Amino acid sequence: MSDDGLTLRTLTTDDLPALSDMLARAFLADPSEGFQHREGLVFEPERSHGVFDGDELIGMGEILTRKITVPGTGPTPFAGITSVGVAPGHRRRGALTRVMRAQLHGLHDDGAEPIAALWASEAVIYPRFGYGLAAQFYRAKIRAKSAFRPGVELEAERVREVGREQAIPLIKAIYEKEAPQRVGALDRPGATWEFNLDDPERRRNGATAFRFAVLPDGYVIYRVKNDWNEEGPRGILSVQELVATTPEAYATLYRFLLDYDLVVTVEVSAALDEPLVHLLANPRAMTRSGGDSLWLRLVDVDRALVTRRYNGPVDLVFGVRDAFCPWNTGNWRLVAGADGAAEVTRVEDVPDLELDVTDLGAIFLGGTRPSTLAAAGRIKERTAGAVSRATAAFATDREPSCLESF
Ligand SMILES: CC(=O)SCCNC(=O)CCNC(=O)[C@H](O)C(C)(C)COP(=O)(O)OP(=O)(O)OC[C@H]1O[C@@H](n2cnc3c(N)ncnc32)[C@H](O)[C@@H]1OP(=O)(O)O
């Protein structure tokens, strides 16, 4: 036990009722049986840490064993950080800091996943622990019935609405084909699909249960909310997930959604380089607001950086500061040949670039450019041209996209 009377230990399945209750309170929800069921689906007790005040669980965080698609190599193990919460009344006394330390120092000590990533409830919480903003998304509202530009090709096949049970095997197969190609996408092991498609009434906000529509090369999961006023129907269609493996399937699914009768607005969370705006005859039929999605942390700079490919050849020395995981502080040389495979070694050489580990996490998936962080004053260039070389080396064809909050 430490001076403040708090203790930390890994959790067990016996802790499930207490942790569900504590998390419900932390996330402004009512504790209910449904909440516990949802928590239990993906809970990995031996990878979860609880902070206790006496016998009372007052704080926690979980690690999920997942894979994320990284540039050039595909699905790579990462620690999915989730269910972080501290009970009201016990906040700002360091419980979260303890959980973060147990997670990141534990991953390092065990030589486990070299990367950790999360979705943050509040964007200010995680940079102090070394998490950088690696992927963003936007929320779009599109006027229903909006026309496409001439020449947009659609599938010959019609979109079919199918029931949940029939849909699941079809959409799983499509997702498993697409996710390894898309930087930032996650694998969905075990009960992850059940977790993602858990659909209790309290999460629907007055809309219907999930509906499923499929093509051979794509699917969409969505809800509709019925609404009317004196002008007539004002329905809203909200997309939960849309995956298409061909441009024709993509356009056909959006045509299906935009033509939905009694709907005036289609809402969707989209990747920053979502093609839809280029399909619309009037791009202003779509309004957008931004948001952060994935926050990513390199647990071990050397082990993490070699998991992806670069646009080689490249040879750069990064001077890294890491206050929370001090083993990363120092100068690291990244050398990649024409095939993009990298070697990363600790060196005494003078760095070409100086940056915080947070910024290395931000640029890792190619979504945040080194040149952007240099312009923000976060990356310091010590060798002329180094920012430009780093920007070219880390660049990817498409924006990273993680539209699955976990
Ligand atoms: C991956 C996920 O699960 S994201 C979900 C995170 N959970 C939630 O949002 C639920 C509601 N909030 C909470 O449960 C808590 O407020 C937590 C978990 C965010 C923070 O827990 P605490 O135990 O209070 O954090 P802790 O005391 O370790 O704070 C560490 C530092 O972060 C700062 N900090 C923590 N939370 C916040 C916040 N929400 N906003 C601003 N600063 C914060 C603290 O001020 C402190 O700063 P200092 O070191 O300069 O004093």
The ligand as an SDF file (V2000), in Angstrom:
LIG
                    3D

 51 53  0  0  0  0  0  0  0  0999 V2000
   -9.6510    4.9460  -23.0840 C   0  0  0  0  0  0  0  0  0  0  0  0
  -10.8190    5.3680  -22.2580 C   0  0  0  0  0  0  0  0  0  0  0  0
  -11.4360    4.5700  -21.6320 O   0  0  0  0  0  0  0  0  0  0  0  0
  -11.2220    7.0140  -22.1950 S   0  0  0  0  0  0  0  0  0  0  0  0
  -12.3130    7.2110  -20.8150 C   0  0  0  0  0  0  0  0  0  0  0  0
  -11.7360    7.9960  -19.6700 C   0  0  0  0  0  0  0  0  0  0  0  0
  -12.7330    8.0170  -18.5930 N   0  0  0  0  0  0  0  0  0  0  0  0
  -13.6510    8.9860  -18.4430 C   0  0  0  0  0  0  0  0  0  0  0  0
  -13.7100    9.9750  -19.1640 O   0  0  0  0  0  0  0  0  0  0  0  0
  -14.6420    8.7970  -17.3250 C   0  0  0  0  0  0  0  0  0  0  0  0
  -14.7830   10.0560  -16.4720 C   0  0  0  0  0  0  0  0  0  0  0  0
  -13.4990   10.5290  -15.9300 N   0  0  0  0  0  0  0  0  0  0  0  0
  -12.7700    9.8060  -15.0690 C   0  0  0  0  0  0  0  0  0  0  0  0
  -13.0880    8.6850  -14.7040 O   0  0  0  0  0  0  0  0  0  0  0  0
  -11.4830   10.4260  -14.5230 C   0  0  0  0  0  0  0  0  0  0  0  0
  -11.6750   11.8230  -14.4150 O   0  0  0  0  0  0  0  0  0  0  0  0
  -10.2190   10.1550  -15.3830 C   0  0  0  0  0  0  0  0  0  0  0  0
  -10.0530    8.6530  -15.5670 C   0  0  0  0  0  0  0  0  0  0  0  0
  -10.3550   10.8080  -16.7600 C   0  0  0  0  0  0  0  0  0  0  0  0
   -9.0160   10.7590  -14.6710 C   0  0  0  0  0  0  0  0  0  0  0  0
   -8.7400   10.0270  -13.4990 O   0  0  0  0  0  0  0  0  0  0  0  0
   -7.9260   10.6870  -12.2740 P   0  0  0  0  0  0  0  0  0  0  0  0
   -7.6150    9.5870  -11.3300 O   0  0  0  0  0  0  0  0  0  0  0  0
   -8.6630   11.8500  -11.7710 O   0  0  0  0  0  0  0  0  0  0  0  0
   -6.5890   11.1810  -12.9880 O   0  0  0  0  0  0  0  0  0  0  0  0
   -5.2030   11.5380  -12.2710 P   0  0  0  0  0  0  0  0  0  0  0  0
   -5.5000   12.0360  -10.8800 O   0  0  0  0  0  0  0  0  0  0  0  0
   -4.2480   10.4140  -12.3800 O   0  0  0  0  0  0  0  0  0  0  0  0
   -4.7540   12.7470  -13.1980 O   0  0  0  0  0  0  0  0  0  0  0  0
   -3.4920   12.8350  -13.8030 C   0  0  0  0  0  0  0  0  0  0  0  0
   -3.3780   14.1950  -14.4520 C   0  0  0  0  0  0  0  0  0  0  0  0
   -4.3160   14.3050  -15.5230 O   0  0  0  0  0  0  0  0  0  0  0  0
   -5.1640   15.4370  -15.3500 C   0  0  0  0  0  0  0  0  0  0  0  0
   -6.4970   15.0330  -15.8000 N   0  0  0  0  0  0  0  0  0  0  0  0
   -7.0930   13.8440  -15.5600 C   0  0  0  0  0  0  0  0  0  0  0  0
   -8.3220   13.8320  -16.1090 N   0  0  0  0  0  0  0  0  0  0  0  0
   -8.4910   15.0260  -16.7060 C   0  0  0  0  0  0  0  0  0  0  0  0
   -9.5730   15.6030  -17.4250 C   0  0  0  0  0  0  0  0  0  0  0  0
  -10.7120   14.9040  -17.6460 N   0  0  0  0  0  0  0  0  0  0  0  0
   -9.4190   16.8490  -17.9090 N   0  0  0  0  0  0  0  0  0  0  0  0
   -8.2710   17.5410  -17.6850 C   0  0  0  0  0  0  0  0  0  0  0  0
   -7.1990   17.0270  -16.9890 N   0  0  0  0  0  0  0  0  0  0  0  0
   -7.3350   15.7890  -16.5010 C   0  0  0  0  0  0  0  0  0  0  0  0
   -5.1390   15.6990  -13.8690 C   0  0  0  0  0  0  0  0  0  0  0  0
   -5.4660   17.0250  -13.5660 O   0  0  0  0  0  0  0  0  0  0  0  0
   -3.6990   15.3590  -13.5060 C   0  0  0  0  0  0  0  0  0  0  0  0
   -2.8670   16.4510  -13.8700 O   0  0  0  0  0  0  0  0  0  0  0  0
   -1.5860   16.8770  -12.9910 P   0  0  0  0  0  0  0  0  0  0  0  0
   -0.6830   15.6730  -13.0120 O   0  0  0  0  0  0  0  0  0  0  0  0
   -1.0350   18.0370  -13.7270 O   0  0  0  0  0  0  0  0  0  0  0  0
   -2.1150   17.1640  -11.6620 O   0  0  0  0  0  0  0  0  0  0  0  0
  1  2  1  0
  2  3  2  0
  2  4  1  0
  4  5  1  0
  5  6  1  0
  6  7  1  0
  7  8  1  0
  8  9  2  0
  8 10  1  0
 10 11  1  0
 11 12  1  0
 12 13  1  0
 13 14  2  0
 13 15  1  0
 15 16  1  0
 15 17  1  0
 17 18  1  0
 17 19  1  0
 17 20  1  0
 20 21  1  0
 21 22  1  0
 22 23  2  0
 22 24  1  0
 22 25  1  0
 25 26  1  0
 26 27  2  0
 26 28  1  0
 26 29  1  0
 29 30  1  0
 30 31  1  0
 31 32  1  0
 31 46  1  0
 32 33  1  0
 33 34  1  0
 33 44  1  0
 34 35  1  0
 34 43  1  0
 35 36  2  0
 36 37  1  0
 37 38  1  0
 37 43  2  0
 38 39  1  0
 38 40  2  0
 40 41  1  0
 41 42  2  0
 42 43  1  0
 44 45  1  0
 44 46  1  0
 46 47  1  0
 47 48  1  0
 48 49  2  0
 48 50  1  0
 48 51  1  0
M  END
$$$$
